[in-house]
Amino acid sequence: YDNTLGEANTLWYQALLALSRADLEKAITHGEHALGLARTSGHPESIVQSLDVLASVKLSVGAWEEYEHLVTEVHAGYVTLKDRAMEADALSMLANAHLHRGRLRLGISHARNALAISQEIRNVWGQVNALYDLTSGLLDSGAYTEALDSALQAVASARTLNTDSARANILLLRALIQLGGVYRALQA
């Protein structure tokens, strides 16, 4: 077992812990160090997970350009690893980045691709995430009827998740709040 890889994984875990405590400075420090060691070890999974945690930090602070750059590399990594669920997740992250940077068509396209992959592999979690970004893009572009269909599909899918899971309940709540936003947009 490569010591460099072991240290990279430890630092990645410390970055995750710091992120969960909203200690973003420490998360960035650990994440960047983990990424450097992961690249040195040449271990693709470690590289992608380090990039992913750094992207999460950039998302937390609204650093959209850096977030997009990191997520682009995360997506390429998951494609290389042939991890379809995480590929779809990275596409949703890319959709989110593009939507926040005003590139609605590109964001919607990535969200649709994430949704298609998630449906193909029957990943309801991924479907709910993709539908959230798709609905956001459709709302921002004025496609309210399609946004309503997407939001309703997100709520229905989120309701099929394990309700004993806090994460599932958060996804359902997020989908319901977004559905309310779509209804408000339709009534305006």
SULSUL-V128555 format. One record per residue. N is the residue number from 0. RES is the residue in one small letter. OMEGA is omega in whole degrees, -180 to 180 (none if undefined). BURIAL is + if it has 9 or more other ideal C-beta (glycine too) atoms within 8 Angstrom, else -. Layout:
BEGIN
N:RES:OMEGA:BURIAL
N:RES:OMEGA:BURIAL
END
This chain:
BEGIN
0:y:-178:-
1:d:179:-
2:n:179:-
3:t:178:+
4:l:178:+
5:g:179:+
6:e:178:+
7:a:180:+
8:n:178:+
9:t:180:+
10:l:176:+
11:w:180:+
12:y:177:-
13:q:176:+
14:a:177:+
15:l:179:+
16:l:179:-
17:a:178:+
18:l:-180:+
19:s:177:-
20:r:-178:-
21:a:173:-
22:d:-170:-
23:l:179:+
24:e:179:-
25:k:179:+
26:a:179:+
27:i:-179:+
28:t:-180:+
29:h:-179:+
30:g:179:+
31:e:178:+
32:h:178:+
33:a:-179:+
34:l:178:+
35:g:179:-
36:l:179:+
37:a:178:+
38:r:178:-
39:t:-179:-
40:s:-180:+
41:g:-178:-
42:h:-172:+
43:p:-179:+
44:e:180:-
45:s:177:+
46:i:-177:+
47:v:-179:+
48:q:177:+
49:s:176:+
50:l:-178:+
51:d:-180:+
52:v:176:+
53:l:177:+
54:a:179:+
55:s:177:+
56:v:-180:+
57:k:175:+
58:l:-178:+
59:s:-178:+
60:v:178:-
61:g:177:-
62:a:-168:-
63:w:-179:+
64:e:178:-
65:e:178:-
66:y:-180:+
67:e:180:+
68:h:-179:-
69:l:-178:+
70:v:175:+
71:t:178:+
72:e:176:+
73:v:-180:+
74:h:179:+
75:a:179:-
76:g:-180:+
77:y:174:+
78:v:179:-
79:t:-179:-
80:l:-179:+
81:k:177:-
82:d:-173:-
83:r:-180:+
84:a:-179:+
85:m:173:+
86:e:178:+
87:a:178:+
88:d:179:+
89:a:176:+
90:l:176:+
91:s:177:+
92:m:177:+
93:l:177:+
94:a:180:+
95:n:180:+
96:a:-179:+
97:h:179:+
98:l:179:+
99:h:179:-
100:r:174:+
101:g:179:-
102:r:-171:-
103:l:-177:+
104:r:179:-
105:l:177:-
106:g:179:+
107:i:179:+
108:s:179:+
109:h:179:+
110:a:178:+
111:r:178:+
112:n:177:+
113:a:179:+
114:l:-179:+
115:a:179:-
116:i:-178:+
117:s:176:+
118:q:-180:-
119:e:-178:-
120:i:177:+
121:r:178:-
122:n:-176:+
123:v:178:+
124:w:179:+
125:g:178:+
126:q:-179:+
127:v:178:+
128:n:-179:+
129:a:179:+
130:l:178:+
131:y:-180:+
132:d:178:+
133:l:179:+
134:t:179:+
135:s:-180:+
136:g:180:+
137:l:177:+
138:l:-178:+
139:d:-179:-
140:s:178:+
141:g:179:-
142:a:-170:-
143:y:-179:+
144:t:178:-
145:e:177:-
146:a:178:+
147:l:178:+
148:d:-179:-
149:s:-180:+
150:a:178:+
151:l:177:+
152:q:179:+
153:a:179:+
154:v:180:+
155:a:180:-
156:s:-180:+
157:a:179:+
158:r:179:-
159:t:-179:-
160:l:180:+
161:n:-177:-
162:t:173:-
163:d:-178:-
164:s:177:-
165:a:-180:-
166:r:178:-
167:a:179:+
168:n:177:+
169:i:178:-
170:l:178:+
171:l:180:+
172:l:179:-
173:r:179:+
174:a:179:+
175:l:178:+
176:i:180:-
177:q:177:+
178:l:176:+
179:g:177:-
180:g:178:+
181:v:178:+
182:y:178:+
183:r:180:-
184:a:180:+
185:l:-178:-
186:q:-177:-
187:a:none:-
END
